């Protein structure tokens, strides 16, 4: 029974990648491969397992969500990730994006402010054997200076500003992507760090949960 269920989840996952990712224009082969390999259903509460490969965000509790698969793939592609990169995800939630990143880059760190999600995502990543993926409890606005600089940073929660600490932790030439809250709407913004400035580009409209701002 368990084997049949896993086979069905694999079928749904491959169909998700084809219909929601590839057919909508994602072409980065490393991103596509990671989306095919990482079992999204293992990163959601059991009551949502059957919906894990639908084109939608899902609740993971604590007023947080696991993001829509297409938006995740879109953000990862825009980061132009390379196998030797070290990457930071802010607001790592369920650990799903960290797992995807671990299949693309050399080292990935996630920072999450909700302790229960940190414990759950650590357990999931360890159970699935992702050894180059690390989850840390902390205020994402502060980043993880002890592991900087990062080649790329992905922020999985919306804010009206880009925390300066995160820009500082990005290497020159590095990419950062984040949901920007602006005039009542949210847009993905891509930043590429130059010597003295961050070159910014607005991308697409999105909807993310807010970036929690309290300290830990």
Residue pairs with C-beta under 8 A, 6 or more apart in sequence:
9 39
9 41
9 49
9 52
9 53
12 52
12 53
13 35
13 36
13 39
13 40
13 41
13 53
14 36
15 53
16 35
16 40
16 53
16 54
16 55
16 69
17 32
17 35
17 36
20 55
20 69
20 70
21 31
21 32
21 35
21 69
21 70
21 73
22 32
24 70
26 32
26 70
26 73
26 74
26 77
27 77
28 76
28 77
28 81
30 81
30 83
30 103
30 104
31 73
31 76
31 77
31 81
31 100
31 104
32 73
33 103
34 76
34 100
34 101
34 103
34 104
35 69
35 72
35 73
35 100
37 103
38 96
38 99
38 100
38 103
39 128
40 52
40 53
40 66
40 69
40 96
41 49
41 52
41 53
42 124
42 127
42 128
43 52
43 60
43 66
43 94
43 95
43 96
43 99
43 121
43 124
44 51
44 52
44 58
44 60
44 66
44 94
45 59
45 60
45 61
48 58
48 59
51 58
52 58
53 69
55 68
55 69
55 70
56 68
57 65
57 66
57 67
57 68
58 65
58 66
59 65
60 66
60 93
60 94
60 117
61 116
61 117
62 114
62 116
62 117
63 209
64 93
64 94
64 114
64 117
64 209
65 93
65 209
66 93
66 94
66 96
67 96
67 97
67 156
67 208
71 188
71 206
72 96
72 97
72 100
74 188
74 204
75 154
75 177
75 188
76 97
76 100
76 101
76 104
76 154
78 175
78 177
78 188
78 190
78 203
79 87
79 152
79 154
79 175
79 177
80 152
80 175
81 87
81 101
81 104
81 105
81 151
81 152
82 105
82 151
83 104
83 105
83 106
84 105
84 106
84 151
85 104
85 105
85 106
85 107
85 151
85 152
86 105
86 106
86 107
86 108
86 109
86 147
86 149
86 150
86 151
87 101
87 105
87 107
87 108
87 109
87 150
87 151
87 152
87 153
87 154
88 108
88 109
88 110
88 111
88 143
88 144
88 147
88 148
88 150
88 152
88 153
88 154
88 166
88 169
89 97
89 98
89 101
89 108
89 109
89 110
89 111
89 153
89 154
89 155
89 156
90 110
90 111
90 140
90 141
90 143
90 153
90 154
90 155
90 156
90 157
90 166
90 178
90 211
91 111
91 112
91 113
91 140
91 155
91 156
91 157
91 209
91 211
91 212
92 98
92 110
92 111
92 112
92 117
92 121
92 135
92 156
93 112
93 117
93 121
93 156
94 117
94 120
94 121
94 124
95 110
95 120
95 121
95 122
95 124
95 125
95 133
95 135
97 110
97 154
97 156
98 108
98 109
98 110
98 121
98 125
98 130
98 133
98 135
99 124
99 125
99 128
99 130
99 133
101 108
101 133
101 154
102 108
102 125
102 130
102 132
102 133
103 130
105 132
105 151
105 152
106 132
107 132
107 134
108 132
108 133
108 134
109 134
109 135
109 136
109 144
109 147
109 150
110 121
110 133
110 134
110 135
110 136
111 135
111 136
111 137
111 138
111 139
111 140
111 143
111 144
112 118
112 121
112 135
112 136
112 137
112 138
112 140
113 137
113 138
113 139
113 140
113 212
113 214
113 216
114 212
115 137
118 135
118 136
118 137
121 135
122 135
125 133
125 135
136 144
137 216
138 144
138 216
139 212
139 213
139 214
139 215
139 216
140 155
140 157
140 163
140 211
140 212
141 159
141 163
141 165
141 166
141 211
141 213
142 163
142 165
143 153
143 163
143 165
143 166
143 168
143 169
144 169
145 165
145 168
145 169
148 168
148 169
148 170
149 169
149 170
149 171
149 174
150 169
150 170
150 171
150 174
151 171
151 174
151 175
152 170
152 174
152 175
152 176
153 166
153 169
153 170
153 174
153 175
153 176
153 177
153 178
154 176
154 177
154 178
155 166
155 176
155 177
155 178
155 179
155 211
156 179
156 208
157 179
157 208
157 209
157 210
157 211
157 212
158 178
158 179
158 180
158 181
158 186
158 206
158 208
158 209
158 210
158 211
159 178
159 179
159 180
159 181
159 210
159 211
160 180
160 181
160 182
162 176
162 178
162 180
162 189
162 191
162 198
166 176
167 176
167 191
167 193
167 198
170 176
170 191
170 193
171 193
172 193
172 194
172 195
173 192
173 193
174 192
174 193
175 190
175 191
175 192
175 193
176 190
176 191
176 192
176 193
176 198
177 188
177 189
177 190
177 191
177 203
178 188
178 189
178 191
179 186
179 187
179 188
179 189
179 206
179 208
180 186
180 187
180 188
180 189
180 202
181 210
185 205
186 205
186 206
186 207
186 208
187 202
187 203
187 204
187 205
187 206
188 202
188 203
188 204
188 205
188 206
189 200
189 201
189 202
189 203
190 200
190 201
190 203
191 198
191 199
191 200
191 201
192 198
192 199
193 199
